[in-house]
């Protein structure tokens, strides 16, 4: 079996699991729990001061899927977001955050795109995001309240 993208070198366990899933070595059902327990990197439109907290006026990078559905852009590592800094200059700040916490703030009807535009990435439709969100809320012992993502 050959890898779908032999030039992609995974930088963390989440990326390795994503590569393994895309290459058929890991079932998606095994990937999603790992994703839920991982940190992802997001681009935001303003800086969060050190020791600060999420506020409702912070917006994350949201793209449109090919079918026109809004998808929250997330990256498996900060380095994977570099190309988007030029493509979406309003989102010049980044934040490493727990996926599960972020998931709770995604509006109903929105999807997720992990590593948008990259060969090693995945788009999760809104119905799957809702399912993950429900599972995360049921299993959550989250600290604090969930954000509302604009």
Buried (B, 14 or more C-beta within 10 A) or exposed (E): EEEEBEEBEBEEEBBBBBBBBBBEEBEEEEBBEBBBEBBBBBBBBEEEEEEEEBEEEBBBBBBEBEEEBBBBBBBBBBEBBEEBEEEBEEBBBBBEBBBBBBBBBBEEEBBBBBBBEBEBBBBBBBEBBBEBBEBBEEEBEBEEEBBEBE
